Amino acid sequence: REVNSSTEIKHNINNQFPIYVDTKNAIVGSLTPGHAVTLIGYQEQNSVMTIIYWNSSSLKIETTQYAETGHTIFHFGTQRNAWQNSILVPLK
């Protein structure tokens, strides 16, 4: 499924269900492959949501600003990747 709503993200994280996120290179036409991360938390301040994720490539916990519009960008060194698909526990 594509980018999740902030409500879905909060539901999963608050119920201890991490979210698998598949990313693609944010540069249109790029042949550089994407990357996958695991969403493990979030923070909200002044109506801005920051997502916390595990980057298995760097073995680090990192953060990025969440964009409900689907333009959430993950930075991997000099590469910028956009949220493409994810797997989560659906809202009931």
Backbone bond lengths (Angstrom), bond angles and torsions (degrees), N, CA, C in turn:
res aa  C-N    CA-C-N  psi(-1)  N-CA   C-N-CA  omega(-1)  CA-C   N-CA-C  phi
1 R - - - 1.452 - - 1.508 109.17 -
2 E 1.281 117.12 159.04 1.459 120.89 -176.73 1.525 111.04 -79.65
3 V 1.314 116.89 -162.17 1.461 122.63 -176.93 1.527 110.56 -55.21
4 N 1.316 115.78 138.03 1.453 121.71 -178.15 1.517 111.63 -91.23
5 S 1.327 115.66 154.38 1.461 120.36 176.85 1.528 109.10 -73.05
6 S 1.316 115.69 160.71 1.467 119.47 178.21 1.529 110.33 -61.97
7 T 1.318 118.06 -32.89 1.466 121.69 178.13 1.527 110.42 -63.62
8 E 1.333 117.05 -43.42 1.467 121.04 178.89 1.532 111.03 -65.19
9 I 1.312 116.30 -41.05 1.462 120.35 179.34 1.526 109.66 -62.28
10 K 1.331 116.64 -49.13 1.465 120.84 -179.67 1.525 111.15 -60.47
11 H 1.328 117.00 -43.37 1.466 121.86 179.74 1.530 110.25 -57.23
12 N 1.320 116.63 -49.38 1.462 120.25 -178.15 1.518 112.07 -65.70
13 I 1.319 117.37 -49.50 1.459 120.94 -177.66 1.526 111.07 -64.53
14 N 1.329 117.37 -43.29 1.467 121.07 -179.97 1.531 112.50 -64.22
15 N 1.340 116.48 -23.76 1.461 121.27 178.49 1.530 111.80 -101.96
16 Q 1.328 115.88 16.47 1.462 123.89 175.90 1.522 113.52 62.52
17 F 1.345 116.20 37.24 1.461 121.82 174.09 1.531 108.19 -112.17
18 P 1.326 118.25 103.75 1.465 119.43 176.97 1.530 109.88 -64.53
19 I 1.311 116.48 159.80 1.464 121.79 -176.86 1.528 109.37 -118.24
20 Y 1.332 116.13 125.97 1.460 121.83 175.22 1.525 107.47 -79.12
21 V 1.337 116.77 130.21 1.467 121.56 178.81 1.521 109.11 -125.51
22 D 1.324 115.50 125.25 1.457 123.39 175.49 1.521 107.35 -99.08
23 T 1.324 117.49 131.96 1.459 120.12 -178.55 1.530 110.39 -116.98
24 K 1.315 114.98 162.57 1.466 120.70 174.62 1.524 107.75 -130.10
25 N 1.314 116.15 155.81 1.452 120.57 179.08 1.520 108.85 -57.71
26 A 1.326 117.07 132.48 1.468 121.72 -175.17 1.526 112.93 -78.90
27 I 1.326 117.81 -9.43 1.463 120.37 178.84 1.520 108.49 -87.53
28 V 1.322 116.88 118.58 1.463 122.24 -177.95 1.527 109.43 -59.53
29 G 1.329 115.45 130.96 1.456 120.90 178.49 1.514 114.59 85.59
30 S 1.311 118.11 -2.59 1.459 121.65 -179.34 1.525 110.21 -69.77
31 L 1.311 116.22 142.11 1.458 121.20 177.19 1.525 112.04 -96.43
32 T 1.337 116.78 -0.91 1.454 121.11 178.21 1.527 109.00 -67.91
33 P 1.329 117.68 128.43 1.470 119.03 -178.29 1.523 112.31 -68.08
34 G 1.306 114.29 163.39 1.458 120.64 177.99 1.520 111.65 -81.02
35 H 1.316 115.03 -160.11 1.462 121.68 -174.94 1.528 106.63 -154.29
36 A 1.293 117.15 158.35 1.465 120.72 177.38 1.528 109.72 -117.91
37 V 1.331 115.65 145.11 1.460 122.35 177.11 1.528 108.34 -135.82
38 T 1.320 116.02 169.81 1.462 121.35 178.27 1.519 109.49 -121.46
39 L 1.337 116.45 117.84 1.465 120.87 176.35 1.520 108.44 -73.14
40 I 1.341 115.62 127.71 1.469 118.95 -177.58 1.530 113.06 -125.07
41 G 1.342 117.14 -5.37 1.453 118.90 -179.81 1.518 111.86 -173.35
42 Y 1.324 114.87 178.09 1.459 120.96 177.05 1.522 108.64 -155.70
43 Q 1.330 115.06 160.84 1.461 122.15 173.23 1.519 106.82 -137.65
44 E 1.324 116.33 148.19 1.458 120.71 176.15 1.518 109.17 -127.37
45 Q 1.331 114.79 134.93 1.456 120.31 176.25 1.516 107.57 -149.80
46 N 1.331 115.91 125.87 1.474 121.85 179.73 1.524 111.89 52.20
47 S 1.328 117.33 45.56 1.468 124.87 178.04 1.526 113.82 65.77
48 V 1.324 117.68 15.86 1.464 122.07 175.99 1.523 107.59 -110.08
49 M 1.326 115.50 127.05 1.459 120.75 -179.19 1.530 109.33 -102.73
50 T 1.316 115.44 126.97 1.459 121.77 174.61 1.515 106.93 -110.07
51 I 1.340 116.14 130.22 1.451 118.86 178.45 1.531 109.20 -99.59
52 I 1.317 114.16 145.46 1.449 122.46 -178.66 1.528 106.71 -110.92
53 Y 1.323 116.38 128.18 1.457 118.87 -175.94 1.524 111.90 -137.67
54 W 1.336 114.38 154.75 1.456 122.42 175.16 1.517 107.68 -94.29
55 N 1.327 116.16 123.56 1.455 122.56 176.80 1.522 106.82 -102.10
56 S 1.319 116.87 103.41 1.464 120.65 -175.90 1.531 112.03 -68.10
57 S 1.308 117.30 -20.98 1.463 121.01 178.78 1.532 111.68 -69.90
58 S 1.326 115.94 -44.03 1.467 119.89 -178.76 1.530 112.22 -96.26
59 L 1.341 115.92 -7.61 1.468 122.47 -176.15 1.524 111.36 58.73
60 K 1.340 115.20 38.89 1.465 120.97 -178.78 1.521 110.97 -130.31
61 I 1.336 113.76 152.65 1.463 120.52 169.66 1.528 105.98 -90.12
62 E 1.336 116.23 128.36 1.454 121.94 -176.26 1.520 109.81 -131.14
63 T 1.327 116.42 171.03 1.462 121.04 -179.80 1.530 110.19 -134.09
64 T 1.326 114.45 157.76 1.461 121.34 172.47 1.518 107.98 -155.20
65 Q 1.307 116.53 157.52 1.460 120.79 179.39 1.522 109.72 -78.51
66 Y 1.323 116.04 131.75 1.464 122.38 179.63 1.523 109.97 -81.17
67 A 1.319 115.83 138.56 1.466 121.49 176.88 1.522 109.06 -122.97
68 E 1.316 116.14 112.40 1.463 121.67 -178.77 1.533 111.12 -59.57
69 T 1.323 117.12 -23.14 1.464 122.21 -178.40 1.520 112.92 -74.14
70 G 1.333 117.19 -7.28 1.455 119.60 179.77 1.513 113.79 97.33
71 H 1.311 117.74 8.17 1.457 121.04 -178.89 1.529 111.81 -107.00
72 T 1.329 116.64 39.60 1.454 120.66 176.35 1.529 108.24 -73.54
73 I 1.326 116.71 126.10 1.460 121.92 -175.98 1.527 110.22 -112.54
74 F 1.321 115.41 133.30 1.458 123.47 175.68 1.525 107.18 -109.18
75 H 1.326 116.80 136.35 1.463 121.77 -179.69 1.520 109.45 -105.94
76 F 1.323 116.12 126.46 1.456 123.06 177.95 1.526 106.94 -125.42
77 G 1.311 116.07 92.47 1.471 119.94 -173.52 1.519 108.61 65.08
78 T 1.312 116.92 -121.62 1.474 120.59 178.56 1.520 111.95 -92.33
79 Q 1.306 117.31 -4.94 1.462 121.44 -178.04 1.531 111.22 -87.59
80 R 1.335 115.98 137.38 1.467 121.96 175.76 1.520 108.04 -111.08
81 N 1.326 116.20 123.06 1.456 120.63 179.75 1.527 110.49 -119.01
82 A 1.320 115.71 145.95 1.465 122.14 179.59 1.527 109.96 -105.73
83 W 1.335 115.14 146.25 1.466 122.37 177.02 1.524 107.72 -60.49
84 Q 1.331 116.36 125.85 1.455 120.65 -179.41 1.527 112.13 -112.15
85 N 1.317 117.15 -55.99 1.462 122.48 -178.15 1.519 109.53 -140.85
86 S 1.318 115.60 163.95 1.455 119.41 176.62 1.521 110.93 -155.25
87 I 1.323 113.93 162.62 1.468 121.39 176.69 1.521 106.79 -124.25
88 L 1.331 117.11 127.72 1.455 121.50 -179.59 1.505 110.17 -149.75
89 V 1.319 115.63 170.58 1.462 121.89 174.10 1.520 106.81 -82.73
90 P 1.339 119.31 120.20 1.465 120.62 -177.18 1.524 112.96 -68.08
91 L 1.339 114.89 154.60 1.460 120.19 174.34 1.511 109.41 -65.66
92 K 1.331 115.76 146.98 1.467 118.95 -179.69 1.503 109.79 -105.10
